[in-house]
Amino acid sequence: MKIVVLAGGTSTEREISIVSGTGICKALRERGHQAILVDVYCGNETLDPATAFDGEYDVDAAAAYMRSFDSKIKEMQASGKEFFGPKVLELCKAADVVFLGLHGKNGEDGKVQAAFDLLGIIYTGSGYLGSAIAMDKGLSKKLFLESGVPTPAGAILKKGEPVKELWEYGLSLPCVVKASCGGSSVGVYIVHTQEAYEEALKEAFTYDDVVVLEQYIKGREFSVGVVDGVAYPIIEIAPIQGFYDYKNKYQAGSTIETCPAELSETDTAKMQEYAVKAFHALQLENYARMDFMMNEDHSMYCLEANTLPGMTPTSLLPQEAAVLGMDFGELCEKLIEVSLRVRRQ
């Protein structure tokens, strides 16, 4: 199968996307597919869509080519460059499917998905509507509650609006301040003082014009993959220090991850049920990963959905799949198979 693994982009998660894309591309090639790695924003003028999928291919060289643009991204954006890079759309049209290895803004927010729908390009993951909904943390919280999925108490703040005292939002310290459309815990702050709260708001507004305030839930953190409407085994994430932020997500040895999580059968079934409900509440398709907190009373709270979860061999979703006996390459094929079935209907 001819596959474009689309990665890179312009978000704060560009490097993580390149790492995910590299792993996906290697796994698919090892399983006999004609997979190539392409940067959605920078493209590759040297590739001919008619021959790009043929013959030998160096995935690491492709990743290095993508990273050669890292220092130029802001300059390229300032010049008014269009979002899709050279040859990107032509290569995607020539492929049987596009595996989305993108993360964050302009990747998970539905823009790429909407363009591909208009162009008839088949891709993995959720469609544009579910992607856009899940990227908006404030809207996600409302839909969780309407669907009977518990989520921490919260409030929405827009840039330029007067900021009230926390108690006026029905919240208290400690609380969580997070950019509405951030990912990988970029722009997320746990604050314990009024001074830290005010500083976190300033920082969060540098990432987005909308900020979500949330009551802090002290407890254990979990993640549940949902593939084809079925909840995967639950994984528990225990950071050695702090919370599961960008550093702890991607620095080796900074967390202890246990899959399947050590939970009672009752708690396991309840969290998996909430994960599937949350998946449908946001109108997601094919696959996603839902993040949860559970306090000492075993009350569960859904934090958010990840529509294009990290996809290195040691990422959370692949670890969950491994418990089911699926290796990384098999999981990549499974996600393609599910997406193809839905997109071709």
Residue pairs with C-beta under 8 A, 6 or more apart in sequence:
1 33
1 34
1 96
1 97
1 336
2 33
2 34
2 53
2 94
2 95
2 96
3 28
3 33
3 34
3 35
3 36
3 95
3 96
3 97
3 98
3 99
3 336
4 35
4 36
4 38
4 91
4 92
4 95
4 97
4 98
4 99
5 21
5 24
5 25
5 28
5 35
5 36
5 37
5 38
5 98
5 99
5 101
6 21
6 38
6 40
6 88
6 92
6 98
6 99
6 100
6 101
6 102
6 112
6 123
7 17
7 18
7 20
7 21
7 22
7 37
7 38
7 39
7 40
7 66
7 101
7 102
8 14
8 17
8 18
8 21
8 38
8 39
8 40
8 41
8 42
8 66
8 69
8 102
9 17
9 39
9 40
9 41
9 102
9 103
9 104
9 106
9 107
10 41
10 73
10 77
10 83
10 105
10 106
11 17
11 102
11 103
11 104
11 105
11 106
11 107
11 183
12 104
12 105
12 182
12 183
12 184
12 186
12 187
12 207
13 103
13 104
13 107
13 183
13 184
13 186
14 70
14 73
15 67
15 70
16 103
16 184
16 250
16 310
17 101
17 102
17 103
17 104
17 107
18 39
18 63
18 66
18 67
19 312
20 101
20 103
20 310
20 311
20 312
20 315
21 37
21 63
21 101
22 37
22 59
22 60
22 62
22 63
23 311
23 312
23 313
23 328
24 35
24 99
24 101
24 311
24 332
25 35
25 36
25 37
25 59
25 62
26 59
27 313
27 328
27 329
27 332
28 35
28 99
28 329
28 332
28 333
29 35
29 57
29 59
30 329
31 329
31 332
31 333
34 53
34 54
35 57
35 99
36 47
36 52
36 53
36 57
36 62
36 91
37 59
37 62
37 63
37 66
38 44
38 47
38 62
38 85
38 87
38 88
38 91
38 92
39 65
39 66
39 69
39 85
39 88
40 83
40 84
40 85
40 88
40 102
40 106
40 107
40 112
41 69
41 73
41 76
41 81
41 83
41 84
41 85
41 106
42 66
42 69
42 73
42 76
42 85
42 86
43 84
43 85
43 86
43 87
43 88
44 62
44 65
44 85
44 86
44 87
44 91
45 86
45 87
47 87
47 91
49 87
49 90
49 91
49 93
49 94
50 94
52 91
52 94
53 94
53 95
69 76
83 106
83 111
84 115
89 119
89 121
92 98
92 116
92 119
92 121
92 123
93 119
93 120
93 121
95 121
96 122
97 122
97 123
97 124
97 336
97 339
97 340
98 116
98 121
98 122
98 123
98 124
99 123
99 124
99 332
99 335
99 336
100 107
100 112
100 113
100 123
100 124
100 125
100 308
101 308
101 311
102 108
102 112
102 308
103 183
103 184
103 308
103 310
104 182
104 183
104 184
104 186
105 135
105 181
105 183
106 112
107 308
108 131
108 134
108 135
108 183
108 306
108 307
108 308
109 131
109 132
109 135
109 181
110 127
110 128
110 129
110 130
110 131
110 132
110 135
111 128
112 123
113 123
113 125
113 126
113 127
113 128
113 131
114 128
115 121
116 122
116 123
117 127
117 128
122 339
122 340
122 343
122 344
123 339
123 343
124 286
124 287
124 335
124 336
124 339
125 131
125 285
125 286
125 287
125 288
125 307
125 308
125 335
125 339
126 134
126 283
126 284
126 285
126 286
126 288
126 307
127 283
127 285
129 283
130 282
130 283
130 284
130 285
130 307
131 307
133 139
133 140
133 143
133 282
133 283
134 140
134 282
134 284
134 288
134 304
134 305
134 306
134 307
135 181
135 183
135 307
136 180
136 181
136 210
137 178
137 180
137 181
137 212
137 304
138 154
138 156
138 180
138 210
138 212
140 151
140 282
140 304
140 305
141 151
141 152
141 154
141 212
143 281
143 282
144 150
144 151
144 278
144 281
144 302
145 151
146 281
147 277
147 278
147 280
147 281
148 277
149 274
149 277
149 278
149 281
149 302
150 274
150 299
150 300
150 301
150 302
151 301
151 302
151 303
152 176
152 214
152 215
152 216
152 217
152 293
152 301
152 303
153 170
153 171
153 214
153 215
154 169
154 171
154 212
154 213
154 214
154 215
155 169
155 170
155 171
155 212
155 213
156 180
156 210
156 211
156 212
156 213
157 163
157 201
157 210
157 211
157 212
157 213
158 209
158 210
158 211
159 205
159 209
159 210
159 211
163 198
163 201
166 172
166 173
166 175
166 197
166 213
169 213
171 213
171 214
171 215
172 215
173 191
173 192
173 193
173 194
173 197
173 216
174 190
174 191
174 192
174 216
175 190
175 191
175 197
175 213
175 214
175 215
175 216
176 188
176 189
176 190
176 191
176 212
176 213
176 214
176 215
176 216
177 188
177 189
177 191
177 197
177 200
177 201
177 204
177 211
177 212
177 213
177 214
178 187
178 188
178 189
178 204
178 211
178 212
178 214
179 186
179 187
179 188
179 204
179 205
179 207
179 208
179 210
179 211
179 212
180 208
180 210
180 211
180 212
181 207
181 208
181 210
182 188
182 204
182 207
182 208
183 306
184 246
184 249
184 250
184 310
185 243
185 244
185 245
185 246
185 249
186 207
186 246
187 203
187 204
187 206
187 207
187 208
188 204
188 245
189 196
189 200
189 203
189 204
190 216
190 243
191 197
191 199
191 200
201 211
204 211
205 211
214 303
217 293
217 295
217 301
218 295
218 296
219 293
219 294
219 295
219 296
220 236
220 238
220 293
220 294
221 236
221 237
221 238
221 239
221 243
221 244
221 291
221 292
221 293
222 234
222 235
222 236
222 237
222 261
222 271
222 291
222 292
222 293
222 294
223 234
223 235
223 237
223 289
223 290
223 291
223 292
223 316
223 320
224 231
224 232
224 234
224 235
224 271
224 272
224 275
224 289
224 290
224 292
224 320
225 231
225 232
225 287
225 288
225 289
225 290
225 309
225 316
225 317
225 320
225 321
226 232
226 275
226 276
226 279
226 284
226 287
226 288
226 289
226 290
227 286
227 287
227 321
227 334
227 335
227 338
228 286
228 287
228 338
229 276
229 279
229 280
230 276
231 272
231 273
231 275
231 276
232 317
232 320
232 321
232 323
232 324
233 259
233 260
233 261
233 320
233 323
233 324
234 259
234 260
234 261
234 263
234 268
234 271
234 272
234 320
235 257
235 258
235 259
235 260
235 261
235 316
235 319
235 320
236 257
236 258
236 259
236 261
236 262
236 263
237 244
237 255
237 256
237 257
237 316
238 255
238 256
238 257
238 258
239 245
239 248
239 254
239 255
240 248
240 253
240 254
240 255
240 256
241 248
241 254
242 248
244 255
247 254
248 254
248 255
249 255
249 310
257 316
257 319
259 319
259 320
259 322
259 323
260 268
260 323
261 268
263 271
267 294
267 298
267 300
270 300
271 292
271 294
271 300
274 290
274 292
274 300
274 302
275 290
275 292
275 302
278 290
278 302
278 305
279 288
279 290
279 305
282 288
282 305
284 305
284 307
285 339
285 342
286 335
286 338
286 339
286 342
287 309
287 317
287 335
287 338
287 339
288 305
288 306
288 307
288 309
289 305
289 306
289 309
289 316
289 317
290 302
290 304
290 305
290 306
291 302
291 303
291 304
291 305
291 306
292 300
292 301
292 302
292 303
293 300
293 301
293 303
294 300
294 301
295 301
309 315
309 316
309 317
310 316
310 317
311 317
311 318
311 332
312 318
313 328
317 331
318 328
318 331
321 327
321 328
321 330
321 331
321 334
322 328
326 334
